[in-house]
Amino acid sequence: MDNAGKYSHALTAVLYAARKAGCDLDSILNTVKQDIISNSLRPNPLDQTAVIAAVAEAIRDIG
């Protein structure tokens, strides 16, 4: 498995655990958005939209 696959599985596992622990996944997504806006070096500014979309998709997938 390449790094992208590992990171994808890791993101899904973390989101499942967060939901199980009672975290609001929409709040997590909003935090990701705000963090990217306030710190444009993380992730690469060219990848901001793709990163936000990937997190949103992962959250939708686990419902």
C-alpha positions as CSV (number, residue, x, y, z in Angstrom):
1,M,0.0,0.0,0.0
2,D,1.4,3.4,-0.9
3,N,1.4,6.4,1.5
4,A,-1.8,7.8,0.1
5,G,-3.6,4.6,0.8
6,K,-2.1,4.4,4.3
7,Y,-3.2,8.0,5.0
8,S,-6.6,7.4,3.7
9,H,-7.1,4.4,5.9
10,A,-5.6,6.3,8.9
11,L,-8.0,9.3,8.3
12,T,-11.0,6.9,8.2
13,A,-9.9,5.2,11.4
14,V,-9.4,8.5,13.2
15,L,-12.8,9.8,12.1
16,Y,-14.5,6.5,13.2
17,A,-12.8,6.8,16.6
18,A,-13.7,10.5,16.9
19,R,-17.4,9.7,16.2
20,K,-17.4,6.8,18.6
21,A,-15.9,9.1,21.3
22,G,-18.7,11.6,20.7
23,C,-17.0,14.2,18.6
24,D,-19.0,16.2,16.2
25,L,-17.5,15.4,12.8
26,D,-18.9,18.6,11.2
27,S,-17.0,20.5,13.9
28,I,-13.9,18.7,12.9
29,L,-14.4,19.6,9.3
30,N,-14.9,23.3,10.2
31,T,-11.7,23.2,12.3
32,V,-9.8,21.7,9.3
33,K,-11.2,24.6,7.1
34,Q,-10.2,27.3,9.7
35,D,-6.8,25.8,10.2
36,I,-6.0,25.8,6.5
37,I,-7.2,29.4,6.2
38,S,-5.2,30.6,9.2
39,N,-2.0,28.6,8.3
40,S,-1.6,28.4,4.5
41,L,1.6,26.4,4.8
42,R,-0.3,23.3,6.0
43,P,-1.2,21.8,3.6
44,N,0.3,23.3,0.5
45,P,-1.8,26.2,-0.6
46,L,-2.4,24.6,-4.0
47,D,-4.0,21.6,-2.3
48,Q,-6.3,23.4,0.2
49,T,-9.5,22.7,-1.7
50,A,-8.6,19.1,-2.4
51,V,-7.7,18.5,1.3
52,I,-11.0,20.0,2.5
53,A,-13.0,18.0,0.0
54,A,-11.2,14.8,1.0
55,V,-12.0,15.3,4.7
56,A,-15.6,16.1,3.9
57,E,-15.9,13.0,1.7
58,A,-14.4,10.8,4.4
59,I,-16.8,12.2,6.9
60,R,-19.8,11.6,4.5
61,D,-18.5,8.0,3.8
62,I,-18.6,7.0,7.5
63,G,-21.9,8.8,8.0
